[in-house]
Amino acid sequence: MPESPCQAKLSDRGLQLAQWSVLEYNRHKLDQGDGSMKYKVLALDLDGTLTNSEKIITPRTKAALQEAARRGVCIVLASGRPTVGIQPLARELELEKFGGCILSYNGGKIIDCKTGKTLVQHAFPPDLIEPVCTFSRYWNVVPLTYDAGGVVTEHADSPYVQEEARINKIPVREVPDLPAEVRYPIHKLLLTGDPADMPHVEELMQQEFAGKLSIYRSQPFFIETMPLNVEKAASLDLLLRSKGLTAENLMACGDGWNDLPMIRFAGLGVAMGNAQAPVKAAADCQTADNDHDGVGLAVEQYILSEET
C-alpha cells in the first residue's frame, strides 16, 4: 500500500496543517520525544470502521488486530452501541483472552473483557428522559433506549429503530410510554429519524439542552444524547489514566461525527477512507475505507511495523 499522507495537528506553537509522508510524520514524533513510537491502546469505532458494509470484520483486519493484541496492545471497541451489541465482536477478537475493553454508549460505560469489571460508568440524568422524549415527539423523531433484553421504544415499526436492532442483533420491545417505562438506570437515549431532517433536529437539540446533555450524530439517521461531557475521548482518558498512560499512547480509528473528539484526542488519530469530511480534517492520517481493510492496514503500518 502506498504511504498515506498525514496531517500534523495544530500544536500550541501554531504549526500550520501540512501534508507529510509517513517517514516525515514519524520523524516529527521522534523530535517531540516519542522515541518508542509505541501505541499501547488502540481504540476502534465499529460501524463504518472496524466492520465492513456487511457488518463483518474482514480476515486481514482480524489477523492484524489479534497480532497487535498478542503483542500487548489493549484493544478498545469504542461505539455508540449498547454493550450487548458489541460483545459478539469482542468475542470474535478474543478480547477476553487478551484483556481488551468494550467502550459502549459512546463512553457511557467501559468494561474489561477479561475480568468483566466495569471500569467507567455514566448514567443518563433521569429528570431529562421525559423532556428529551417530548422534544422527540414534537419534531417527529423516534427515541429509543435499551434494557437487558434489547431495544425499548414507542415505535417498534420505525425503519431506523429496526436498523439499530439489526446492527446489534437484538430484539425490539414496544412500550406505550418510554419515560414511564424507564425506571432503571440508562446510559443514553438514541433519537432516530429521516437523515434529511436530522441536522436541523440536532441543532435544535443543542439549543434546547445546552449545558445539560452531550448531543451529536453518529449516523445520518441517529442522534446520540448522552450525559453532559460524556464522549469517547473523555472515557478513554479515564481508561488511559487508570493504566498510567497518556493520549500519546493511544491510536484511534474512526469515521463518524461522534468519533471526532477521540480522533483529536489520540496521539495518532486515523480517519477511514469513508470518514465524514470533518473527521478527515481532524485526523493525523487517513487509511483505506472499511470495505478495503482500512483498520488492518493502519494497524500493520503504525503498530505491527514497530520493532518489539
N, C-alpha and C positions, 0 to 999 in steps of 0.2 A: 504494500500500500504506500502511495506517495506520502511524504511527510506533511502533516496537517499544519496549516498556518495557525499560529497562536497570537493572541492579543494580550498585551500587558494590561493589567488593571491600572486605573489611575492611582498612583501612590500618593502619600502625603506630601511628597516633593513636587507633585504636579506633573508627573510624566505623561506625555500625550499618548493616546492609543496608537499603536503601530503594529503592523503585521510582522511577525517573527517566524523564523523557521524553528523546528523543534530544537535544533542544536543551539540556536541563539536563546531560546526560552530557557533551556537547561543551564546555559552559561549564566544567565541572569539570576536564576535561582541559587547557583553556587556563589555568585557575587553577593547575594543577600544573606549568606551564611548558612544556607540549607545544604551543607555538604553531603549529607547522606542521601538526599533525594528519595527518602523513604516515606511512602504513604501507608500509614498503619491502619487507617479506617477508610473504607470505600462505601459511600452512600449512593444508592441507586433508586431512582424513581422506577416505577413498574410499567404502567401503561404508556406506550409510546417511547419507552426507553429500554428497560430490561427485556420486555416481551415484544414480539413482532406483531404484525397486524392480526395474526390468528391467536394472539394471547399466549404464545409459546416461547420458551427460551430455546434459542437455536443451539445446536450441538457445539459449535465453535465458542459461542459465548459461555455456555455452561462449563466447558472444559477450562477456559481461561479463568473463570471465577473460582472453580474448585481448586485449581493450582494456586491461585492467589491465597485462598483460604488455607491451604496446606502450608504455605509459607508464613502464615501467621497474621495475614491481613483480616481484620474484623469487617465482615460484610454486613451492611445495614440495608435492609429492604425498606425504603422510605416512601410511603404512599399515603394518599388520602383514603385508601380503602380501610375498612374495618379489619381488625386483627384476624378474624376468621377468614377473610378473603385473601390474606397474604400467606397464611400458614401452608397451603399446598405448595407454593413456590419455595418457601423456606425449607420444606421437607425435601423437595426435589434437589435443592442445592446442598442438602445435608448440613444445614446451619446448626442443627442441634449437636452435631458431631464436632464442628469446628469452632463453635462459640460465637456465631453471628447473632444479629439482633433484628427484631421487627419494629420498625417505627410506623405506627398506624395513625389514622385520623389526622394526617398532616402534622404530626408531632404531638398529638393529644396523649399518646401513650407509647412507651418503648418497653419491650420485654426482651430478656436474654433467652435466646432459643435453647441454650444448653441447660440452664437451671430452671427456666420458666418464671423467673423472678421479674416482677415489674420494676423497672429502673426509673421511669419517668411517667407521671400521670397528671393530666389536667382535666377537670370536669367543666362541662358547659354550664354557664350560670342558669340555675333553674328559673329565675324570675324573668329571663329573656326568651324562654321557649314559646310562651303564648304570644308575645309581640312579634317574634320572627314569623310564626305561623300565620298570624293575622296579616302581616305585611305580604306574605307569600300569596295568600288567597286574593288579596286586593289586586295584585299585579299578575294574577293568573299563572303563577308558577307553583310547582308541587314540592312541598318539603317532605323529607324522609329522614329517619334515623335508624338505629339498629337495636336489637335486643340479642340475647344469647342465641336465638334461632335464625336470625336473618334480618331482612329489611322490614321496617314498620312505616306505614304511610296511610294517608286517607284515600289515595287513588292508585290502587294496585295495577290498574289497566294502562297507566301512563307509559308510553314507549320509553321514556327516559328512566323511569323507575325500573322498568323491565331490563333496560340496559345495565343499570347498576347491579341488579340481581344476577344477570348473565355474567358480567365481568367477574363477580365474586363467587359465582356458583353457589348462591344461597337463595332460599325461598323468600317470598314476599307475603307479609301479613297485613291485611287491610283493616283499619280501625276507623270508627266514625269521627273521632275527635283526637288528634295526635297529642296535643298538650295534656288532655285529661288522661291519656294512656301512659304517658311518660312520667312515671312516679319513681323512677330509678335513675342513677347517675348515667349521663351520656357524655360523649366527647365532642360531638359535632352534630349540626343539622346541615343536611345537604339539600340545596334548592335545585330543582331540575326544571328545564323548560326549553322552548324554541331557541336555538342558537342566535337567531336574528334579534331576539329580544333581550338576551342575557347581558350584553354590555351596558344597556340602559338600566336594567334592573340592578346590576352590580353597582353602578354609580349612585343610584337612589339609595341602595342599602348602605353604602359607605357614608352617605349624608345622615341617614336615619339613625344609624347605630355607631356613629363616630365616637371613639373613646370608650366603647363598650365591648366591641367584638372585633376579631380579625376576620376580614372578608376578602376573598379572592376567587377567581375562576381556576379550576383545574382542567376542565374540558370546555369546549364551546357551549355545551348544554348543562354544565354543572357549576354552581357557585357554592363554595365551601364557607360555612360560618362557624367560627371557632372561638374559644375563649380568647380574650384580648392578649395580644403579643405571643400567642401560640402559633408556631410555624415550624417547618422542618429544621431551619437553621438554629433556632433557639433551643430546640430539644437536642439537636446534635451537639451543640455547645455544652450542654449539661452532661451528655454522654462522654464527650472528649475529656472534660474536666475530671469526671469520675475515674478515668483511665490515666490521668496525669499527662494528657496530651493537649495540643492546641489545634487551631484551624489549619496550621501549616502541615499537620499530619493527615489531613483529610482530603481525599479526592471524591468529587461528587459528579454524577452524570444525571442530566435531566432534559426535559423537552417542553414543559408546560409553564404557565404563568406562576403556579404555586411552587415551582422549583427555583424561581428567581432568587429568593433570599439564600437558599442553600448553595446555589452556583456562585453567588457573590461572596459568601462566607468562606467557602472551601479554599484551601491552599492551592488546589487545582480544580477549577470548575470547567467541566466538559459539556458542551452543548451537542445534542444529537443533530444529525443532518436534517431531521424533520422537525426540529425545535421551532417554537414561536420566535419571531424576529427579536423581541426584547431579550430572550434567553441567549440567543446567539451573540447579541451585542454585549451582554454582561459576562459571557464566558471567557476563559483564558484561551480555549481552543475548541475546535469542532471536530467531531468524528463522523463516521458514516451514519446513515439513518437506521432505524430499528429493524428494518427488513433486510439489512445487509451487515449484520454483526457489529453495529456501532459500538456497543459496550465491550464486546470481546476484543475488538481491535484496539480500543483505548486502554483496556487492561493489559494487553500484550505490550503495547508501546510504552506506557508510563509506569507499570508495576513489574511485569514479568521480565522486562529487559534490564531491570536493575541487577547489579551484582549483589549476591547474598552471601 
